[in-house]
Amino acid sequence: MKSEMNKFVTSDLKLQAFLRVKAHSLFLGVDKSDPHRVLFVFQKTDKLSELVRGYSQGKTYKISPLSFGNFLDEGKSLIFGNYEL
């Protein structure tokens, strides 16, 4: 998947889980083109940029621990398995 200006990519497992809890509809999938790294790809919007900035700054958000854990586990499956969305 080629990097485009309207996409945000991260290899951070916890960040992808957080973003998927807060903005699930912006998740586009994974990029496995590099055999040593999996990238989680999101549609880049103002909302997503604000969430990433808040996450980096340690801002407090209200999220479901169960949803976060589920997206963390699913992220691991996307990395280590042949599972794709």
N, C-alpha and C positions, 0 to 999 in steps of 0.2 A: 504494500500500500504506500503510495507516494505521499510525502508530507505536503500538505496544502495549508495556505494561510488561514482557512476557515476551520482548521482542525487543531485540537489540542491532544498531545500524546504524552503519556507518562509510563514509566516502568515501575512506579511505586505502587506496591500491592495495597497498602493501607489507603493511599490517596484515591485509587480507583474505586475501592469499596465505599469510601466516604462520598465520592462524587456520584456513584450509582445510587446510593441511598437518597441523596438530596436532589439529583437531577437525572434520574434513570433514563428518561426519554432522549437524553443527549448522548448516550453511549452508542457508539457505532460498531464496535467489535474490537478485534485484536489484529495486530500486525506481527506475523511470525517470519518475516523475510530475513531477519538476522538470526542465524542458528544459535546465538549466544544470549539473545535478549528478546523478550516479548514486550510489545508496546500495546497499551490500552488506548484506544482512540475514541475521542469525544468530539462532538460538534462544538466548535468554539463560539460562545455567545458571551454577552456581558454578564449574565447570571453565572455562567461557569467560571469566568475570570474572577468574579467576586468571591466565589466559593474557594477557588484555588488560593487566592490572596489571603482569605480568612483562615484557611487551613494552615498555610505557611506561617501566619502570624500568631497562631494558637488561639484564635477566636473560639468562643464557646458556642456550640450549636446543639439543638435538641434533635436527637436521632434515636431510632429504635435500635437497641443493642442486637436484637434478633436479626433485623434486616442487615445491619453492618456485618455480623458474623456470617450470614448466608452469602453476602456478596464477596466477603473475604474468601470463603471456601470455594465459591464459584470462580473467583479469580485464579485461585491455585489450580483448579481443574482446567482452566483455559491455558495456563502456563505448562502444566506437566502432562496433560492428556491430549487426546486428539479431538476433544470436544470443542465445537465452534458454535457461535450464535448465529 
